[in-house]
Amino acid sequence: MIWQIAILVTTIKIFFVPLYRSTDFEVHRNWLAVTHNLSIDQWYYDSTSEWTLDYPPFFAWLEYMLSHVAKYFDPKMLNVTSLNYASDMTIWFQRLSVIVLDLIYICGVKSCSNLIGNGKLLVFILLISNPGLLMVDHIHFQYNGFLYGFLLLSISNIITSNYIQSAIWFAVLLNLKHIYIYMAPVYTVYLLRAYCFTIPSDDGIHTPWYSFSVLNLFKLAITVTTVFILSFGPFIEHLPQLLSRLFPFKRGLCHAYWAPNFWALYNFGDKVLEHILPKLGITVPKVQASMTGGLVQEFDHIVLPSIKPWMTFILAGGSILPALIKLWYLCADRRYRALSFIRCLIVCATCSFMFGWHVHEKAILMILIPLSFMSVLGAVDGKLFLIISTVGHYSLFPLLYPKNLLAIKIFMLLTHTAIAFGNIPLLYEIPQKPKSRKRRAFMRLPLLNHLESLYIYGLLILCFYENILHTTWGLDKTLPFLPLMLTSVYCSIGVLYFFISYYYYFLTFNLSRLPMVGSVNLSGYAKKVN
C-alpha cells in the first residue's frame, strides 16, 4: 500500500505540470545554462540574468548534471542569453526533474516510517502527501523534496545509531542548500554527546560526561571535512565571491511576502504605531509605506528600531542555546536520546524561522517535515502538529496567487488536514462517555482546546475575506497588500503559539516520568510518551 500511495501522489504531480509557475522556474533554467556553458570558475560570477547562482556547490553540480539531460529535451533552454525561455519541452523537463528527484524523498520517508510500529502508514501518508511540498515544488516550482529526503535519511540513521552515515547525509544536505545550517548546532551537540561520549555507566543506560572517545571525534571530523572539501575544494580560489552569493544580506529583513514569524508581527506593530501615534499628537516621519510594497530589498522601519542582520543572528542563536543545553543532558539517557534529538531539531528550526534574516515562507517546511514524523510518537507532538500543520500550510497559499488555483490549494490542505485530525487523535484521546463526548465535541477539534479550535476556524473566515470580501468591497485597488498582511499576521500568531508551547514542552521534558523503550524500535511508543 505504501508504494501505491507513492504512485498515486506522483500521478497528481504530473497533472500539475501545466499549472502556474513562479520566477523560480526561470532561476533554475538559468542555472542549467550557466553550469552547462561556463567553466566552474565563472559559475558564481556570471550575472547575465538577475537570477544568479546562489546555492552551494553540490547544488551547482546537480544543475550541471541535469543540464546534460536537458539538452535532449530542448537545447535552446541551455543558452545563457535565453532569458525567460519556457518552451513546452523545457517545462516538461524541469517539472519531471523535480518529480524524479523526489524518489530520494520517498526513500527518506520510507526509511523513517519503517522505524515506527503503530502509526507507520499514517506517518508515510502525512509526509508523502505534504501539501506544502506539492504547492512549493510542483506548482510554484522549486527543488525541496529531495533535500528533505536527505534530512530524513540522516534522521533515520541517527535513530539507528549509524552516526557517521547520518553525518554524511547532513553534510551533503548542507552543501546542497545552506538554509539547513540552522540545524547544524543540533547535530554538533548530539553527535558529540552520543557518539564521542561512548563508555556506558554501570546501569548501561546513562553515559558519564567524562567518557570521551578521541578516535570517534577524529572519524567524525574527517567525514564532515571530506564532504566540505569535495564541495568547496574546486572553488577555493573564489571562496569570497561564492560566500557573497550564499549570504546576500542586502536582500532585507523580510521576503516579498512576510513569512509568518516574529518579524511579521514586528512589521505590523510598526504599521499600527505609524497610524496611531499622529492621532495622539506624536510626530511620525513621513516615509513611503515601503514595508508593504511586496518587494525584496532593504527598508527601514518608521517608528520601531530598524533591524540589522547581526541582531537577527543574536536572537536566533541565543534562542537555540537553552534547547542545545537541554539536549546535551537528555542525551545522557540512551533510551530517549534519538527522539530528543528530533524534538531539538524542530525547536531550532522554529527559532531560525521566527528570528532569522530574510526568512522565506517556504522555510516553515523545516518544522513541518520532522514534526510529521513525531506526530505519532507523543501526545503533545501530535496536538501541536495539528495546529502548526494547518496554519503553516495555509500560510503558503499566497505563493499560488492565481485565482484558478484556489480550489486546488484548499482541496490539498483540507485532505491533508482531514487525514491528520481524523487519525492522530485516535492514538492519544482518552475514551469518554457518550454524553461527555457530546459536550466536549461542540466547536472543539480533536486534541485541541476551545481557543485553539476557534483559532483554526478563524482561517476559514480569513480565507473567505481574502478571496471574496476583499474584492467585493473594492479594497483590492486601494489596499492590495492587505490580504497578504492579514495572512502573515494571523498565521504568525499560530506559529508563535506553537513556538512557545513546543519549546516549553521540550525544556520541561522529564525522562523520569516515562516508561523504558528501545532507542531503535519505536513500536508501541505512540501511546506512551506524553
Backbone torsions as a table, in degrees:
resi	resn	phi	psi	omega
1	MET	NA	-31.4	179.8
2	ILE	-60.4	-45.5	-178.8
3	TRP	-72.7	-30.6	175.6
4	GLN	-63.2	-41.4	178.2
5	ILE	-64.8	-41.8	179.3
6	ALA	-61.7	-41.7	179.5
7	ILE	-67.1	-39.6	179.1
8	LEU	-62.1	-47.0	-179.8
9	VAL	-65.4	-37.9	178.0
10	THR	-63.6	-38.0	177.4
11	THR	-62.7	-40.3	177.7
12	ILE	-61.7	-39.9	179.0
13	LYS	-60.5	-38.1	179.4
14	ILE	-64.9	-36.9	177.3
15	PHE	-64.3	-23.3	-179.3
16	PHE	-80.5	-8.9	-173.4
17	VAL	-51.2	-47.9	-176.2
18	PRO	-82.2	1.5	-175.4
19	LEU	-74.8	177.3	178.1
20	TYR	-50.3	144.4	174.9
21	ARG	-136.9	148.1	-175.0
22	SER	-88.9	-176.2	176.5
23	THR	-64.9	-17.7	177.3
24	ASP	-62.0	-24.4	176.0
25	PHE	-62.2	-45.8	178.0
26	GLU	-69.9	-33.7	177.3
27	VAL	-55.5	-52.3	-176.2
28	HIS	-74.3	-29.6	174.0
29	ARG	-63.9	-40.7	178.7
30	ASN	-64.4	-39.6	179.0
31	TRP	-66.0	-34.3	173.9
32	LEU	-59.2	-45.9	-177.7
33	ALA	-67.1	-43.9	-178.5
34	VAL	-61.8	-49.7	-176.9
35	THR	-71.1	-25.7	-178.3
36	HIS	-79.5	-35.6	-171.6
37	ASN	-102.1	-26.6	-174.7
38	LEU	-102.7	155.3	174.7
39	SER	-72.7	158.0	-172.3
40	ILE	-63.3	-24.7	178.9
41	ASP	-73.6	-4.0	178.8
42	GLN	-111.4	-8.4	-174.0
43	TRP	-56.4	-45.4	-175.0
44	TYR	-94.9	12.4	176.4
45	TYR	-113.2	-28.1	-174.8
46	ASP	-59.7	134.6	179.7
47	SER	-135.4	29.4	177.1
48	THR	-57.6	-42.1	175.7
49	SER	-104.1	154.9	175.2
50	GLU	-69.1	-17.5	-178.1
51	TRP	-92.8	73.5	-175.8
52	THR	-75.8	158.4	-179.2
53	LEU	-67.1	118.9	-177.4
54	ASP	-138.1	28.9	173.6
55	TYR	-110.1	159.5	-179.4
56	PRO	-61.1	166.2	-173.1
57	PRO	-57.3	-38.1	-178.6
58	PHE	-60.8	-36.4	178.0
59	PHE	-70.3	-34.9	176.5
60	ALA	-62.5	-41.2	177.5
61	TRP	-66.8	-33.9	175.9
62	LEU	-62.6	-44.7	177.2
63	GLU	-61.3	-38.7	178.6
64	TYR	-61.0	-44.9	179.3
65	MET	-67.5	-39.8	178.2
66	LEU	-64.4	-33.4	-178.0
67	SER	-62.7	-30.4	-179.9
68	HIS	-76.4	-14.0	170.3
69	VAL	-91.9	-35.8	-177.6
70	ALA	-61.4	-32.1	-176.8
71	LYS	-63.9	-21.6	177.2
72	TYR	-81.5	-16.9	176.5
73	PHE	-86.8	-53.3	179.1
74	ASP	-162.1	101.4	-177.2
75	PRO	-62.8	-20.0	-178.6
76	LYS	-66.9	-25.3	179.9
77	MET	-67.8	-14.9	-176.6
78	LEU	-95.0	7.1	174.2
79	ASN	-78.8	126.4	-177.2
80	VAL	-61.1	-31.7	-177.7
81	THR	-88.5	0.0	-179.6
82	SER	-83.2	67.4	-176.1
83	LEU	-70.0	138.5	179.4
84	ASN	59.5	30.4	178.3
85	TYR	-79.0	130.6	-176.6
86	ALA	-152.1	67.8	174.8
87	SER	-72.0	167.1	180.0
88	ASP	-58.6	-42.5	-179.6
89	MET	-69.4	-31.6	175.7
90	THR	-64.4	-44.8	179.0
91	ILE	-61.0	-46.3	-178.6
92	TRP	-63.9	-41.8	-179.4
93	PHE	-62.9	-49.3	-175.9
94	GLN	-66.9	-39.4	177.1
95	ARG	-63.6	-45.2	-178.8
96	LEU	-67.2	-31.1	179.2
97	SER	-64.0	-37.4	177.0
98	VAL	-66.5	-43.3	-178.6
99	ILE	-64.0	-43.6	-179.1
100	VAL	-66.4	-43.4	179.4
101	LEU	-64.9	-21.9	177.5
102	ASP	-65.1	-11.5	174.6
103	LEU	-60.3	-32.7	176.8
104	ILE	-65.8	-39.6	178.1
105	TYR	-64.6	-42.5	178.9
106	ILE	-61.0	-42.1	177.9
107	CYS	-63.3	-41.3	178.5
108	GLY	-64.6	-42.4	177.5
109	VAL	-62.2	-44.4	-179.1
110	LYS	-65.9	-38.0	-179.3
111	SER	-64.8	-34.8	178.7
112	CYS	-78.9	-46.1	-177.6
113	SER	-64.7	-28.1	178.9
114	ASN	-65.6	-19.2	-178.4
115	LEU	-83.3	-6.3	-176.8
116	ILE	-105.2	139.0	175.3
117	GLY	-87.5	-77.0	179.3
118	ASN	-79.0	113.8	179.7
119	GLY	105.8	8.1	-178.6
120	LYS	-57.9	-50.9	-178.2
121	LEU	-66.0	-37.7	-179.8
122	LEU	-62.7	-45.0	179.1
123	VAL	-62.2	-42.1	179.4
124	PHE	-60.4	-45.2	-179.0
125	ILE	-65.5	-44.5	-178.8
126	LEU	-60.6	-39.5	-178.2
127	LEU	-78.5	-43.1	-174.3
128	ILE	-72.4	-27.1	-178.7
129	SER	-104.7	21.4	-177.5
130	ASN	-54.8	115.5	-176.5
131	PRO	-65.5	-26.4	178.1
132	GLY	-63.9	-46.2	178.2
133	LEU	-65.5	-38.3	178.6
134	LEU	-63.1	-42.7	-179.8
135	MET	-70.1	-47.6	-173.1
136	VAL	-73.8	-44.7	-174.9
137	ASP	-85.1	-44.7	-167.0
138	HIS	-102.3	-3.9	170.7
139	ILE	-121.0	-64.8	178.4
140	HIS	-57.4	-41.3	176.4
141	PHE	90.4	108.3	169.7
142	GLN	-161.9	176.6	175.3
143	TYR	-115.2	86.7	177.5
144	ASN	-112.6	-32.5	-174.0
145	GLY	-56.7	-50.3	-177.1
146	PHE	-67.4	-27.3	176.4
147	LEU	-65.9	-43.1	176.3
148	TYR	-69.0	-23.2	172.8
149	GLY	-62.3	-44.6	176.5
150	PHE	-63.3	-39.4	178.9
151	LEU	-62.6	-45.0	-179.5
152	LEU	-67.6	-36.1	175.1
153	LEU	-63.0	-40.1	177.9
154	SER	-65.0	-42.8	179.5
155	ILE	-64.0	-42.1	-179.9
156	SER	-63.6	-34.5	177.4
157	ASN	-73.6	-30.1	173.0
158	ILE	-62.4	-45.7	-177.7
159	ILE	-62.5	-38.3	-178.4
160	THR	-90.3	10.2	176.2
161	SER	64.9	24.3	172.1
162	ASN	-90.3	74.4	-167.4
163	TYR	-68.0	-39.6	179.7
164	ILE	-65.0	-42.9	179.1
165	GLN	-64.4	-39.2	177.2
166	SER	-62.2	-42.5	179.2
167	ALA	-62.8	-37.4	178.9
168	ILE	-64.1	-48.7	-179.3
169	TRP	-59.3	-42.1	-177.5
170	PHE	-72.3	-36.9	177.4
171	ALA	-64.2	-40.1	175.8
172	VAL	-62.2	-42.5	179.4
173	LEU	-60.3	-44.6	178.9
174	LEU	-60.4	-33.3	-178.8
175	ASN	-88.3	1.5	170.7
176	LEU	-98.8	-40.8	177.6
177	LYS	-151.1	120.5	-169.5
178	HIS	-80.1	-2.6	178.2
179	ILE	-63.0	-24.2	-178.6
180	TYR	-76.4	3.4	177.9
181	ILE	-62.6	-23.5	177.6
182	TYR	-66.0	-21.4	178.4
183	MET	-89.0	-13.5	-175.9
184	ALA	-58.0	-40.7	178.5
185	PRO	-59.4	-33.8	178.9
186	VAL	-65.7	-45.2	177.6
187	TYR	-62.5	-41.2	-178.8
188	THR	-61.2	-50.3	-179.0
189	VAL	-63.3	-46.0	-175.2
190	TYR	-66.7	-46.3	-177.1
191	LEU	-67.3	-35.0	175.3
192	LEU	-63.6	-45.2	-175.0
193	ARG	-75.9	-40.4	-174.1
194	ALA	-88.6	-27.7	-175.2
195	TYR	-106.4	-36.8	-177.0
196	CYS	-89.1	-23.6	172.5
197	PHE	-100.0	97.3	-162.7
198	THR	-113.0	-21.8	-172.2
199	ILE	-81.3	117.7	-178.1
200	PRO	-74.8	157.1	176.1
201	SER	-81.1	-174.1	-175.8
202	ASP	-61.5	-32.5	-178.2
203	ASP	-81.4	-5.2	177.4
204	GLY	73.6	4.3	-175.6
205	ILE	-114.7	-53.3	-176.0
206	HIS	-90.8	139.5	-178.4
207	THR	-107.9	122.4	178.5
208	PRO	-66.3	146.4	-173.9
209	TRP	-66.2	-22.1	-173.5
210	TYR	-90.2	-0.8	-178.6
211	SER	-87.7	86.5	-172.6
212	PHE	-109.0	137.5	179.1
213	SER	-108.8	108.8	178.1
214	VAL	-66.0	-35.5	180.0
215	LEU	-62.1	-45.6	179.2
216	ASN	-64.0	-38.9	177.3
217	LEU	-62.9	-40.5	179.3
218	PHE	-63.9	-45.3	179.5
219	LYS	-62.7	-39.5	179.7
220	LEU	-66.2	-44.7	-179.2
221	ALA	-64.2	-43.5	179.8
222	ILE	-62.6	-41.4	-179.0
223	THR	-61.1	-52.2	-177.3
224	VAL	-67.3	-42.4	-179.1
225	THR	-61.9	-40.3	179.7
226	THR	-60.2	-43.4	179.4
227	VAL	-61.9	-43.4	-178.9
228	PHE	-70.0	-33.1	177.0
229	ILE	-66.7	-42.6	177.6
230	LEU	-61.7	-34.5	-177.9
231	SER	-78.0	-55.6	-172.1
232	PHE	-93.4	-12.8	-178.3
233	GLY	-51.8	-51.1	-179.1
234	PRO	-64.6	-13.9	-176.8
235	PHE	-113.3	16.8	-172.4
236	ILE	-59.5	-34.6	179.9
237	GLU	-75.2	-15.3	-177.1
238	HIS	-115.2	22.5	-174.5
239	LEU	-59.7	-44.2	178.9
240	PRO	-58.9	-42.7	178.9
241	GLN	-65.8	-40.9	179.3
242	LEU	-62.2	-45.6	-179.2
243	LEU	-66.5	-33.7	177.8
244	SER	-66.3	-28.9	175.9
245	ARG	-76.8	-37.3	-177.2
246	LEU	-71.9	-31.2	-176.0
247	PHE	-126.1	73.0	-179.8
248	PRO	-83.7	88.8	-172.9
249	PHE	-71.0	-10.7	-178.9
250	LYS	-82.2	5.4	-179.9
251	ARG	-78.3	-11.6	176.0
252	GLY	99.7	165.8	-177.7
253	LEU	-63.3	-43.7	-174.9
254	CYS	-119.5	155.4	174.1
255	HIS	-76.5	176.9	-177.2
256	ALA	-55.9	-42.5	174.0
257	TYR	-106.1	120.9	-176.4
258	TRP	-57.6	122.2	170.8
259	ALA	-63.9	144.2	-176.4
260	PRO	-74.9	72.8	-179.1
261	ASN	-129.2	-164.3	-178.0
262	PHE	-60.7	-36.3	-176.6
263	TRP	-72.0	-24.8	173.8
264	ALA	-64.9	-42.9	176.8
265	LEU	-67.2	-36.8	178.9
266	TYR	-64.7	-46.5	178.2
267	ASN	-62.4	-41.3	179.7
268	PHE	-64.7	-41.1	177.7
269	GLY	-61.8	-38.3	178.1
270	ASP	-64.3	-40.4	179.3
271	LYS	-67.2	-40.6	179.4
272	VAL	-64.0	-45.9	179.7
273	LEU	-63.7	-34.6	179.6
274	GLU	-59.9	-33.5	-178.2
275	HIS	-92.9	-26.2	-176.3
276	ILE	-84.6	-42.0	-173.8
277	LEU	-58.4	-42.5	178.0
278	PRO	-59.7	-32.2	178.6
279	LYS	-70.6	-19.0	177.4
280	LEU	-96.9	8.0	177.9
281	GLY	85.3	12.5	-179.6
282	ILE	-100.2	127.5	-177.9
283	THR	-73.6	133.8	178.5
284	VAL	-122.8	134.4	179.9
285	PRO	-57.5	141.0	177.8
286	LYS	-85.1	102.5	-179.2
287	VAL	-129.1	143.8	178.5
288	GLN	-60.5	143.8	-176.4
289	ALA	-73.9	69.5	-173.2
290	SER	-78.5	-27.2	-178.0
291	MET	-66.2	-13.9	177.3
292	THR	-114.2	24.4	-178.8
293	GLY	-84.7	-10.4	179.0
294	GLY	73.5	23.2	-178.0
295	LEU	-111.8	156.2	179.3
296	VAL	-99.8	95.8	176.3
297	GLN	-167.5	176.0	-178.0
298	GLU	-80.5	136.0	176.8
299	PHE	-137.6	152.3	175.3
300	ASP	-99.9	145.8	173.5
301	HIS	-74.6	158.8	-174.5
302	ILE	-91.9	-46.4	-177.5
303	VAL	-106.6	-53.8	-179.4
304	LEU	-73.7	156.5	178.9
305	PRO	-59.7	137.0	177.1
306	SER	-70.2	145.4	-174.7
307	ILE	-99.3	134.3	177.6
308	LYS	-107.2	158.7	-178.5
309	PRO	-53.1	-41.9	-176.2
310	TRP	-64.4	-28.2	177.4
311	MET	-67.1	-41.7	179.7
312	THR	-67.6	-34.7	177.9
313	PHE	-64.6	-41.2	179.0
314	ILE	-64.9	-44.9	179.7
315	LEU	-63.4	-48.6	-178.7
316	ALA	-65.0	-46.7	-179.5
317	GLY	-66.2	-42.5	179.3
318	GLY	-66.1	-33.8	-177.3
319	SER	-71.5	-23.1	-179.1
320	ILE	-88.9	-14.4	-175.7
321	LEU	-58.8	-47.3	178.8
322	PRO	-58.8	-36.8	179.5
323	ALA	-66.6	-40.0	179.7
324	LEU	-65.9	-39.9	177.6
325	ILE	-64.1	-44.0	177.9
326	LYS	-61.5	-42.1	179.7
327	LEU	-61.4	-39.1	-179.9
328	TRP	-57.7	-42.4	-178.6
329	TYR	-77.8	-34.4	177.6
330	LEU	-66.3	-30.4	-179.3
331	CYS	-68.5	-13.7	179.2
332	ALA	-64.3	-26.6	178.7
333	ASP	-99.4	115.4	-173.7
334	ARG	-70.3	-15.1	-175.2
335	ARG	-72.8	-31.0	-171.5
336	TYR	-125.1	5.8	-172.2
337	ARG	-63.2	-35.8	-177.9
338	ALA	-65.5	-43.0	-180.0
339	LEU	-70.0	-33.4	175.9
340	SER	-65.1	-35.9	177.1
341	PHE	-61.0	-47.1	-177.9
342	ILE	-65.4	-40.7	178.6
343	ARG	-63.5	-41.1	178.6
344	CYS	-65.8	-36.1	176.8
345	LEU	-59.8	-43.2	179.0
346	ILE	-65.6	-43.3	179.7
347	VAL	-60.3	-47.1	-177.1
348	CYS	-69.8	-34.5	174.9
349	ALA	-63.3	-37.5	178.5
350	THR	-69.4	-39.3	177.3
351	CYS	-59.8	-45.0	-179.8
352	SER	-66.3	-36.9	178.7
353	PHE	-67.7	-39.2	-176.8
354	MET	-71.7	-39.1	-168.9
355	PHE	-120.7	-0.5	-175.5
356	GLY	-69.4	165.7	179.3
357	TRP	-88.1	131.8	177.2
358	HIS	51.5	54.7	-178.9
359	VAL	-76.0	128.6	174.8
360	HIS	-80.6	145.0	177.8
361	GLU	-60.0	-27.0	-179.4
362	LYS	-68.2	-16.7	-179.2
363	ALA	-67.0	-11.3	176.4
364	ILE	-59.9	-23.9	179.9
365	LEU	-66.8	-23.5	177.0
366	MET	-64.7	-23.5	176.1
367	ILE	-89.0	-44.9	-170.8
368	LEU	-70.3	-35.9	-175.8
369	ILE	-66.0	-56.2	179.0
370	PRO	-66.8	-31.1	179.4
371	LEU	-69.6	-27.6	175.1
372	SER	-59.3	-40.2	177.8
373	PHE	-65.8	-40.4	-177.2
374	MET	-77.2	-13.6	-172.7
375	SER	-62.5	-22.1	179.5
376	VAL	-102.7	7.0	-175.2
377	LEU	-113.4	4.0	177.4
378	GLY	-170.5	140.2	-177.0
379	ALA	-62.4	-41.9	179.3
380	VAL	-67.1	-42.0	177.2
381	ASP	-59.5	-44.3	-179.1
382	GLY	-64.2	-45.2	-179.1
383	LYS	-62.8	-49.2	-177.3
384	LEU	-69.9	-27.4	174.5
385	PHE	-63.9	-41.2	179.5
386	LEU	-59.3	-37.4	-179.5
387	ILE	-73.8	-55.9	-173.8
388	ILE	-69.6	-30.0	178.1
389	SER	-66.1	-44.8	179.5
390	THR	-65.4	-48.5	-177.9
391	VAL	-69.0	-44.7	-177.4
392	GLY	-62.8	-42.9	179.2
393	HIS	-70.0	-36.0	176.9
394	TYR	-64.7	-34.9	-178.1
395	SER	-64.5	-15.0	179.0
396	LEU	-87.1	-8.0	-177.4
397	PHE	-54.6	-42.2	-178.1
398	PRO	-61.3	-18.7	177.0
399	LEU	-61.8	-34.9	-180.0
400	LEU	-103.5	77.7	-170.5
401	TYR	-79.8	-21.7	178.7
402	PRO	-57.6	138.0	-175.6
403	LYS	-62.7	-30.8	-177.4
404	ASN	-71.9	-5.4	178.3
405	LEU	-97.5	-3.3	-175.8
406	LEU	-59.3	-47.0	-178.4
407	ALA	-62.4	-38.6	-179.8
408	ILE	-65.9	-44.6	179.8
409	LYS	-60.8	-48.4	-177.3
410	ILE	-65.3	-41.2	-179.9
411	PHE	-62.4	-45.6	-179.3
412	MET	-63.2	-44.4	-179.0
413	LEU	-66.3	-45.5	-178.7
414	LEU	-64.9	-38.3	178.7
415	THR	-63.5	-49.6	-179.5
416	HIS	-64.5	-41.1	179.6
417	THR	-65.3	-39.6	179.1
418	ALA	-64.0	-40.4	177.5
419	ILE	-62.9	-43.8	-178.2
420	ALA	-67.5	-52.2	-178.2
421	PHE	-68.3	-25.5	-178.5
422	GLY	-83.2	-17.0	-174.0
423	ASN	-122.6	-40.7	-178.3
424	ILE	-59.7	-45.2	-179.4
425	PRO	-61.7	-25.2	179.5
426	LEU	-64.0	-22.6	-179.8
427	LEU	-76.8	-23.3	-170.5
428	TYR	-125.4	-29.3	-169.7
429	GLU	-66.8	132.1	180.0
430	ILE	-77.7	130.1	-179.6
431	PRO	-58.4	138.0	-179.2
432	GLN	-118.3	158.2	173.6
433	LYS	-66.6	151.1	-175.9
434	PRO	-51.0	-47.1	-178.3
435	LYS	-64.9	-42.9	-179.7
436	SER	-64.8	-39.3	-179.8
437	ARG	-64.0	-37.9	-179.2
438	LYS	-66.2	-40.5	178.8
439	ARG	-65.3	-41.0	-177.3
440	ARG	-72.7	-25.1	-174.0
441	ALA	-80.4	-14.8	-175.3
442	PHE	-65.7	115.0	177.6
443	MET	56.3	25.7	-178.4
444	ARG	-127.5	127.5	178.9
445	LEU	-81.8	153.0	-179.4
446	PRO	-54.2	134.2	178.8
447	LEU	73.2	-18.6	-176.7
448	LEU	-94.3	150.8	173.9
449	ASN	-83.7	-178.9	-173.5
450	HIS	-66.2	-41.8	-179.9
451	LEU	-65.6	-42.2	177.9
452	GLU	-62.9	-40.1	178.8
453	SER	-65.0	-43.9	179.4
454	LEU	-62.4	-36.8	177.8
455	TYR	-62.1	-44.6	179.0
456	ILE	-63.5	-41.6	177.3
457	TYR	-62.0	-29.1	179.4
458	GLY	-60.7	-25.4	177.2
459	LEU	-62.8	-32.0	177.6
460	LEU	-65.2	-43.1	178.5
461	ILE	-64.7	-42.8	179.3
462	LEU	-60.7	-44.7	179.9
463	CYS	-63.1	-41.6	179.8
464	PHE	-63.8	-42.3	179.6
465	TYR	-65.5	-48.8	-174.1
466	GLU	-62.3	-37.7	-172.0
467	ASN	-99.0	-13.8	-178.5
468	ILE	-127.3	-61.4	-172.3
469	LEU	-65.5	-39.9	-176.7
470	HIS	-58.3	-43.1	179.1
471	THR	-76.8	-40.1	-179.4
472	THR	-60.0	-38.1	-179.2
473	TRP	-82.5	0.1	177.2
474	GLY	74.9	20.2	-178.3
475	LEU	-86.0	-7.8	-177.6
476	ASP	-66.8	-20.7	179.0
477	LYS	-94.7	-36.0	-178.4
478	THR	-87.3	-34.6	-179.5
479	LEU	-130.7	65.6	-174.5
480	PRO	-65.0	-26.3	-176.5
481	PHE	-87.6	-7.2	-174.5
482	LEU	-58.6	-45.9	178.7
483	PRO	-58.5	-40.9	178.2
484	LEU	-63.9	-42.5	179.5
485	MET	-63.1	-44.5	-179.8
486	LEU	-62.5	-42.2	178.3
487	THR	-61.9	-47.3	-179.2
488	SER	-60.9	-48.2	-175.5
489	VAL	-69.4	-46.0	-178.4
490	TYR	-64.1	-44.6	-179.5
491	CYS	-69.4	-31.6	179.7
492	SER	-66.1	-28.5	175.7
493	ILE	-64.4	-43.3	178.2
494	GLY	-66.4	-40.9	178.7
495	VAL	-65.9	-40.0	177.6
496	LEU	-63.4	-41.0	177.7
497	TYR	-62.2	-43.9	177.1
498	PHE	-61.6	-44.8	-177.6
499	PHE	-57.6	-49.5	-178.9
500	ILE	-66.3	-44.2	-176.9
501	SER	-65.7	-46.2	-176.1
502	TYR	-72.7	-37.0	178.3
503	TYR	-64.3	-43.7	178.5
504	TYR	-62.2	-42.0	178.5
505	TYR	-60.0	-44.5	-178.4
506	PHE	-67.4	-43.2	-177.5
507	LEU	-69.4	-28.2	-178.6
508	THR	-99.5	5.8	-179.6
509	PHE	-62.8	123.7	-173.7
510	ASN	-117.4	112.2	-177.2
511	LEU	-65.8	-27.5	-175.6
512	SER	-66.6	-19.0	-178.6
513	ARG	-89.9	-2.5	-172.4
514	LEU	-105.8	152.4	176.4
515	PRO	-76.2	159.8	-179.3
516	MET	-78.8	132.6	175.3
517	VAL	-137.8	163.7	177.5
518	GLY	-73.0	154.8	-177.6
519	SER	-83.4	-18.9	-177.4
520	VAL	-105.0	-54.6	-179.4
521	ASN	-81.6	108.8	-174.6
522	LEU	-92.4	10.9	-179.3
523	SER	-58.9	135.9	176.8
524	GLY	79.3	0.3	-176.3
525	TYR	-79.8	-23.2	-170.4
526	ALA	-58.2	-37.8	-174.6
527	LYS	-92.3	-0.3	-172.5
528	LYS	-103.3	-37.0	-173.7
529	VAL	-80.9	127.0	178.6
530	ASN	-145.1	NA	NA
